[in-house]
Amino acid sequence: MNLDLRVISKCIRCGNCRAVCPVFEEEGWESANTRGRIMIIKSLANGHNQSPEVLESLNACTTCGLCIENCPAGINPPDLVEVARRELASLGIMTEVQVELHRNILGAGNTFGERLDRLAWLHDRRVLKKKADYIYFAGCLASFRNPEISSKAFEILSRFGATVLQNEQCCGSPLIRTGFDASPLIEHNLREIDRVGAGAIITGCAGCYTTLKNDYPSQIDIISISEFLADHLQEMELRRLNLQVTYHDPCHLGRMNKIYEKPRQLIEAICSFEEMVTNRKDARCCGGGGGVRAGYKDLSLRLARRRLDDIPQGVDCIITSCPLCLRNLSDVSNDKKVMDIVELVALSME
């Protein structure tokens, strides 16, 4: 298998990753933590254990990156997990969920296999510009499951001259995370971006952000919507809201790309803010990433409930800047509203 033993062998089995792995906290098995997964990956690299049984360990990793922050050897375990998933998938070793996800995305251009209009949230296509400096990249979840967020985001961004891709497809993140080649999607979206001639893409999805930033050509400027709006605070008429909120750092926006301050700057311009118990680089994962929400929903929701334990007393609402985090936390939050940061800004602009 095409796995780099030199990188894998850097693991000193210290257990620091084991102490912070959110899946291990729930499951308790050595194979359910980063150290155990690296041992499995090493076995795969040596030509052993190429069987479906290893999928349970590798596919239950949310690729949240907490292990990276706590690894004295400087290893990037999520990268190793993704490479191992890719190697297994190339051998035909994958779950039915992986097969279905792959079929949906390549067949319909979105993670759900939806054949509906991806731009149904856009009420008047006449406002779209053929050429623009900024493109709003909505992503699959916001387009098909949270269309009201896409609509509000574009309403705000259009004030700054943004347009959207007339034929946007999935960014490719779900394929990359679960072991597949996303190049057909990347090539398609790049052609669409080139037609618009934009120099920057703005997205409200953490998964889209990390994929557009790291897997697309570097000459395209990728901006998270919280960054963009925080940098244009003076150009928006925001009113203070009588709300006490906290903020959940999405793994792929925070740990993976170090975007911590801009979302907080934006929130604090609108309402009172209090940190969650774990935050920034130490923020607990919502449990939705890495294909875990799709493949292990019960585990995913248990991780989300664990994240809710970090909510400070007396807050009215949890703010996040990722539609997957929004979905997962909303599914388990009974008494606290979970809101996308775009919704908070839109509420302040009413």
C-alpha positions in Angstrom: 0.0 0.0 0.0 1.1 3.6 -0.7 1.5 4.6 2.9 4.7 6.3 4.1 6.2 4.2 6.9 8.7 7.0 7.8 5.8 9.3 8.8 3.9 6.5 10.5 7.0 5.4 12.5 7.3 8.9 14.0 4.5 7.9 16.4 6.1 7.3 19.9 2.8 5.8 21.3 2.8 8.4 24.1 -0.9 8.5 24.4 -1.4 12.3 24.2 -3.7 11.8 21.3 -5.6 9.1 23.1 -6.3 11.5 26.0 -8.1 14.0 23.7 -9.7 11.8 21.0 -13.5 12.5 21.1 -14.4 9.1 19.6 -12.2 7.2 22.2 -14.0 9.2 24.9 -17.2 7.6 23.8 -16.1 4.2 22.6 -13.3 3.3 25.0 -11.5 0.9 22.6 -7.8 1.3 21.6 -8.8 1.0 18.0 -11.2 4.0 18.5 -8.4 6.4 19.2 -5.6 8.0 17.2 -2.8 5.8 18.6 -4.7 2.7 17.8 -5.5 3.9 14.3 -1.9 4.6 13.6 -1.0 1.1 14.7 -3.6 -0.2 12.2 -2.3 2.0 9.4 1.3 0.8 10.1 0.0 -2.8 9.7 -1.7 -1.8 6.4 1.6 -0.2 5.2 3.4 -3.5 6.0 0.9 -5.4 3.8 -1.2 -6.8 6.6 -4.8 -6.6 7.7 -6.3 -5.4 4.4 -9.8 -6.4 5.4 -13.2 -4.7 5.9 -12.7 -5.0 9.7 -10.3 -2.1 9.7 -12.9 0.3 8.3 -14.7 0.4 11.7 -11.7 2.1 13.2 -10.6 4.3 10.3 -14.0 5.5 9.2 -15.1 6.4 12.7 -12.5 9.2 12.9 -14.0 12.6 12.6 -10.6 14.0 11.4 -11.1 16.8 13.9 -7.4 17.4 14.4 -7.4 17.5 18.2 -4.7 14.9 18.0 -2.5 17.2 15.9 -2.5 19.9 18.6 -1.4 17.3 21.2 1.2 15.3 19.2 4.8 15.9 20.4 6.1 14.1 17.3 4.4 16.5 15.0 2.4 13.9 13.1 -0.8 14.8 11.2 -3.1 11.7 12.0 -6.1 12.9 10.0 -3.9 13.0 6.9 -2.8 9.5 7.6 -6.4 8.3 8.1 -7.5 9.9 4.8 -4.6 8.3 2.9 -5.4 4.9 4.4 -9.1 5.3 3.5 -8.1 6.1 0.0 -5.8 3.1 -0.3 -8.5 0.8 1.0 -11.1 2.3 -1.3 -8.8 1.8 -4.3 -8.8 -1.9 -3.4 -12.6 -1.9 -3.2 -12.6 -2.1 0.6 -15.3 0.4 1.6 -18.6 0.6 3.4 -22.0 0.9 1.7 -22.2 4.4 3.0 -19.0 5.3 1.2 -20.3 3.7 -2.0 -23.5 5.6 -1.8 -21.8 8.9 -1.0 -19.5 8.4 -4.0 -22.4 7.6 -6.3 -24.4 10.6 -5.1 -21.7 13.2 -5.5 -20.4 12.1 -8.9 -23.9 11.3 -10.2 -25.7 14.4 -9.0 -23.0 16.9 -7.9 -24.0 16.9 -4.3 -23.7 14.8 -1.2 -27.5 13.9 -1.1 -28.0 12.8 -4.6 -30.6 15.5 -5.0 -31.8 16.2 -8.5 -33.5 19.5 -7.5 -32.2 22.9 -8.5 -29.2 23.7 -6.4 -30.0 27.4 -6.7 -33.7 27.0 -5.7 -32.9 29.3 -2.7 -32.1 32.1 -5.1 -35.5 33.8 -5.8 -34.4 36.0 -8.6 -31.6 34.9 -10.9 -31.7 38.2 -12.8 -29.6 39.7 -10.0 -26.7 37.4 -10.9 -23.7 38.9 -12.5 -21.8 37.1 -15.2 -18.5 38.7 -14.0 -17.7 39.7 -10.5 -14.8 40.0 -8.1 -16.4 37.8 -5.5 -18.1 34.4 -5.7 -20.4 33.1 -2.9 -19.8 29.3 -2.7 -22.8 28.0 -0.8 -21.9 24.3 -0.6 -24.2 21.2 -0.5 -25.6 21.5 3.0 -26.5 25.2 2.8 -28.0 24.7 -0.7 -30.2 21.7 0.0 -30.8 21.6 3.7 -30.4 25.2 4.9 -31.5 27.3 1.9 -32.6 30.2 4.2 -29.0 30.6 5.2 -27.8 30.6 1.6 -30.4 33.2 0.8 -29.4 35.4 3.7 -25.7 35.1 3.0 -26.1 36.0 -0.7 -28.4 38.9 0.2 -25.6 40.3 2.4 -22.8 39.5 0.0 -24.5 40.9 -3.1 -24.2 44.3 -1.5 -20.5 43.9 -2.0 -20.9 42.8 -5.6 -20.7 39.1 -5.1 -22.3 36.6 -7.5 -22.7 32.8 -7.4 -21.7 30.0 -9.7 -24.6 29.2 -12.1 -23.6 25.5 -12.0 -21.9 25.0 -8.6 -21.2 21.4 -7.6 -19.9 19.8 -4.4 -16.5 21.2 -3.5 -15.2 17.6 -3.1 -14.6 17.6 0.6 -16.8 14.6 1.4 -15.0 12.5 -1.2 -11.5 13.6 0.0 -12.4 12.9 3.6 -13.8 9.4 2.8 -11.1 8.1 0.5 -12.0 9.1 -3.0 -10.7 11.2 -5.9 -12.4 14.6 -6.1 -10.6 15.9 -9.2 -13.7 15.8 -11.5 -15.6 18.1 -9.1 -12.6 20.4 -8.7 -12.0 20.7 -12.4 -15.7 21.4 -13.0 -15.9 24.2 -10.3 -12.6 25.7 -11.6 -14.1 26.0 -15.1 -17.2 27.7 -13.5 -15.0 30.1 -11.4 -12.9 30.9 -14.5 -16.0 32.0 -16.4 -16.9 34.5 -13.7 -13.3 35.8 -13.5 -13.5 36.3 -9.7 -10.3 36.8 -7.6 -11.9 35.5 -4.4 -14.4 32.9 -3.2 -16.4 33.4 0.0 -17.9 30.4 1.7 -19.9 29.8 4.8 -19.1 26.1 5.0 -16.0 25.1 7.0 -15.6 21.9 4.9 -15.8 23.8 1.7 -13.4 26.4 3.0 -10.6 23.9 3.9 -11.1 22.1 0.6 -11.1 25.2 -1.6 -8.1 26.6 0.4 -6.0 23.4 0.3 -7.1 21.4 -2.7 -7.8 24.1 -5.3 -5.1 26.2 -7.0 -3.4 28.7 -4.7 -3.9 31.7 -6.8 -7.6 31.8 -5.9 -8.2 33.8 -2.6 -10.5 31.8 -0.3 -12.3 33.7 2.4 -14.7 32.4 5.1 -17.8 34.4 5.3 -17.1 35.3 9.0 -13.7 36.8 7.9 -15.3 38.8 5.1 -18.1 40.2 7.2 -15.8 41.0 10.1 -13.5 42.9 7.7 -16.5 44.9 6.4 -18.2 45.7 9.8 -18.1 49.5 9.1 -19.9 49.0 5.9 -22.9 47.2 7.4 -25.6 48.8 9.6 -25.6 46.4 12.5 -27.7 47.0 15.6 -26.9 45.5 19.0 -29.1 42.6 20.0 -30.1 41.7 23.5 -28.6 38.2 23.3 -26.0 36.3 25.3 -24.3 33.8 23.0 -21.4 31.4 22.8 -19.4 30.2 19.8 -18.6 26.7 18.6 -15.3 26.6 16.6 -15.7 24.2 13.6 -12.7 21.9 13.3 -12.0 22.7 9.7 -12.2 26.5 10.2 -10.4 26.6 13.6 -7.8 23.9 14.1 -7.3 23.2 10.4 -7.1 26.9 9.3 -6.5 28.9 12.5 -9.5 31.2 12.0 -10.5 32.0 15.5 -10.6 35.8 16.0 -12.7 37.0 13.1 -15.9 35.1 14.0 -15.6 36.4 17.6 -15.0 39.9 16.4 -18.2 39.7 14.3 -20.2 38.2 17.2 -19.0 40.8 19.7 -20.0 43.6 17.4 -23.6 42.4 17.7 -24.2 40.9 21.1 -22.8 39.7 24.4 -20.4 36.8 24.1 -19.0 34.1 26.4 -16.6 31.3 25.5 -17.4 27.6 25.6 -15.4 25.6 28.1 -13.2 24.2 25.4 -12.5 26.7 22.6 -10.2 27.7 19.8 -7.5 25.0 19.2 -8.9 22.9 22.1 -12.5 23.1 21.0 -14.3 19.8 21.2 -15.6 18.4 17.9 -19.3 18.4 17.1 -19.0 14.8 15.8 -20.2 15.5 12.3 -17.0 15.5 10.2 -14.9 12.9 8.4 -18.0 11.1 7.1 -18.9 10.1 10.7 -22.4 11.8 10.5 -23.2 9.7 7.4 -21.7 6.4 8.5 -22.1 6.4 12.3 -25.0 8.7 13.1 -25.5 7.4 16.7 -21.8 8.0 17.5 -21.9 11.4 15.8 -24.9 12.5 17.9 -23.3 11.3 21.1 -20.3 13.4 20.3 -22.6 16.4 19.7 -24.2 15.9 23.1 -20.8 15.8 24.7 -20.0 19.1 23.0 -23.2 20.7 24.6 -21.6 20.0 28.0 -19.2 22.8 27.2 -22.0 25.5 26.9 -21.6 28.2 29.6 -24.5 29.0 31.9 -27.0 31.6 30.9 -26.4 31.8 27.2 -29.4 32.1 24.8 -27.9 30.7 21.7 -24.9 28.7 20.2 -23.4 30.4 17.2 -21.3 28.4 14.7 -20.0 29.0 11.2 -20.4 25.5 9.6 -23.6 24.0 8.3 -22.6 20.5 9.4 -21.9 21.7 13.0 -25.2 23.5 12.9 -27.0 20.4 11.8 -25.4 18.1 14.3 -25.7 20.4 17.3 -29.3 21.3 16.4 -30.3 17.6 16.4 -29.3 17.2 20.0 -29.9 20.6 21.5 -33.3 20.7 23.2 -33.3 24.0 25.1 -30.6 26.1 23.3 -31.1 27.5 19.8 -28.2 26.8 17.4 -27.7 29.6 14.9 -25.3 30.1 11.9 -23.3 33.2 12.1 -24.9 34.5 9.0 -28.3 34.3 10.6 -27.0 36.3 13.5 -25.7 39.0 11.2 -29.0 39.0 9.2 -31.0 39.4 12.4 -28.8 42.4 13.4 -29.5 44.0 10.0 -33.3 43.7 10.1 
